[in-house]
Every structure is written in C-alpha cells, then in structure tokens.
Amino acid sequence: MAAGVSGPLEPYRPTWAEIDLDRLAANLAAIRRRLGSVPLLAVVKANGYGHGAVEVARLLESERADMFGVALPEEGVELRRAGIRAPILLLGGFTPEQADLVLAHGLTPAVYRPDQVAALVAAAAQRGVTAAVHLKIDTGMGRLGVPAAEAGAFAQVLAEAAPRLTLEGCFSHFAVADDPADPFTDVQVEHFLAAVDAVSARGLQPRLLHLANSAAVIDRPPTWLTLARPGIILYGYRPSEAMQPLDVQPVLTFRSRIIYIKDVAPGTSLGYGRTFLAPRPARIASLALGYDDGLPRLLSNRGHVLVRGRRAPIVGRISMDLTTIDVTDVPGAALGDEAVVIGRSGDESLGAEALAAWAETITWDILCGIGPRVPRLYHRAGRTTVTSRFADALA
Ligand SMILES: Cc1ncc(COP(=O)(O)O)c(C=O)c1O
C-alpha cells in the first residue's frame, strides 16, 4: 500500500478527520425528538467543536436548526460569509470596537457590560437599525455575565437604550449540570428565574429564555424554557459518564498513517528526552501527526492508537508533527497502514473520551483541539468533499 492517501486527500500529508454529516443530521433529529417543540440553538463555536463550523452549520441549517451559537463575532462573520442565514448568537459577547461588525453581519450579541450597550446603540443609530441582544446573566458560573442580583438594574440600562436596542433573550450557563446529583444546578435555575422577573419588572419581555446545555437537554427538561443550547451531544458524545446516553453517535473519526517503520534493538531510545527505551526487540512505526494536529502531548508513553484492529501503544514523546507507536504485536504492520486515533478499526474502537481520560482533560478539549493542519473529509448522502487550510495554497 502507498504511504499516501488516495482520492480527494491525495495532495495532503496522510492525516485527516472524517466527518459523517448524515450522522450529524441523525443526532440533531435525536435531540429534536427529546426536546419536542422546544426550539434549538446549535452550538458551533470553536470551529464546530473541531468538526468544521461552516460545514456543520450548513448541514444543521438545511436540517432546520433554529439558531446557532458561537463564542466570537469573528466566528459569526465566518458563518455569514459562508451563507448561513439563521440567527447567530454571540455567546461570549463582543468588544465595543466590534459593535459595528456585529450589526453589519446581522449577528445577535450577548451583552453584560454597559459600554457594550453604549457602543451598540451608537452603531445601531448610525446604521438606522435596531440591535437585538441577549442578556447574559451570571447565576454561578462566575466567568461572564451580569450577576443575577444586578439583572434588574442592568435591564434599566437596556430599557433606556430602546428603540435602538431590543432585548430578545436572557440566558445563563450551568457549571455542574453534567452531575445529575449536584443541587447547584437548581440554585442556578432559581437565580435565573428571579433575575428574569426583575428584568420583566422593568417592562422588558425577552422572548427567548435559555439555560440548557447538552447535560440539561438529557437530564433536566424543566430547564429547557423557550430554547435549548446543545453542543457536545450534537457531535455524538455524552457530557459525562454519569449521564444516560441519548441516541447519538460520534460524528468524527481521526486517522493517520504509518510513514516510517523499523525494527529496533533492545535499549534503543525514541524521541525527545529519550523517555522510551525499547525493552525488547521492537517494531516501531512513525505516524504523520503530532501535538500540533491535536494529539495531546500528555499521551506520550500513554494510551494507544488502532492499527489493523489492534492496539498499538504510543511510545516516546509525541512531538509537533510526529508520533511513534509500538507495532511489535500487530501482525503484518507495514508502511502505509492506517492508524485510527478516534474511530473504529476491526473490533476495536477508540472514542474521544478515551483520549480525554489519558490526557487528563475533557472530550470537548480533544475535539476542538484537532488542528487546522488536518484536512477534513465530509460525507453526506454518499458524496464526499474535503476542506483544508492548504486548499488554496495547493490549487
Ligand atoms: C454558553 C454556552 N451554552 C451552551 C454550550 C454547550 O455546552 P455543551 O457542549 O456541554 O452542550 C456552551 C459550551 O461551552 C456554552 O458556552
């Protein structure tokens, strides 16, 4: 077998992610079944959790997702430029300097600072438009948002900004919804509802009230209110092992190939720091990926990939572009063999959760860490397309 990749990936180094858009559509349908008539904002920030924000949002829009959520105005602009027309909520807000950019692209920002309101009012007046905003309320996450107890006073600022500004929604984010036993989520809900009452008392009537991340979609129907905001379950992962799985499947697989293979004598060292010394005569293969591509360096001498349906341990330090694995116990392992980092090989499978556990992190971090050098191959209804940061350079 050649050490490269055939088909649309031919121009690229043999490391790629495959995204099954049919599965994504099926996951959306499963979430919809769970939510019934409650509308859904699909969270596609961080490049669609590493899956490719544009392709993910296009698919979800064609499947009638009601709204999209991104963190940054830049991410929203990227989606607009790709033709996404559904409402896009900027979950992380914006800087006052970005106010005009936000309006120019019809994005809906979260607000939580008076200077954001002032900047939006000025930009909206200049354009002769009304800006719709969502008030971000901090009910216990403690990162961003107007403290719940101050929501009424902030609502006064918003009320005074009419008619240039209209309050379309109020939202907050859960800190521990992935632990069904933790009572803090109920405390957050209480604070949120009290804050919304205080906002209403200022004469504002936000249409969209939203709290529910994936964990709450699975576990806490009372928190769905008038909009739910699933992220990780769209991509096929449950938020924690404590949660019942919804009927969703991982959308992404991550693969590379053996680009060099050799037999080494006992005592041979591998990689930076010489952290691995072959304990026996060993067959060592080098894979065309490293930490820049999203294989966490913490997996050095920890965890495995799958080759020919067998586990091949990662040995030595993962470097920026290369990783060494021990294929001594993989009969027939050869140059060009596929190495599955996330996905299935024969009877074995590896999920992003396993990588997350080895790397002492979470599934989200693994998925959105898949780097921009990695081409993405999309499958939809029997058709395959590829995107790559290098597409223009190679054209
Ligand atoms: C404000 C907000 N809402 C919803 C989500 C989606 O969370 P999850 O991926 O756990 O569903 C996120 C993700 O971090 C978020 O920041």
The ligand as a Gaussian input file, in Angstrom:
#p B3LYP/6-31G(d) Opt

LIG

0 1
 C      -22.942000      29.432000      26.768000
 C      -22.872000      28.020000      26.295000
 N      -24.014000      27.361000      26.036000
 C      -24.025000      26.075000      25.613000
 C      -22.834000      25.384000      25.451000
 C      -22.889000      23.943000      25.021000
 O      -22.402000      23.107000      26.004000
 P      -22.334000      21.530000      25.787000
 O      -21.279000      21.289000      24.765000
 O      -21.965000      20.999000      27.117000
 O      -23.684000      21.122000      25.332000
 C      -21.634000      26.026000      25.715000
 C      -20.369000      25.298000      25.578000
 O      -19.387000      25.509000      26.221000
 C      -21.642000      27.386000      26.155000
 O      -20.511000      28.045000      26.425000

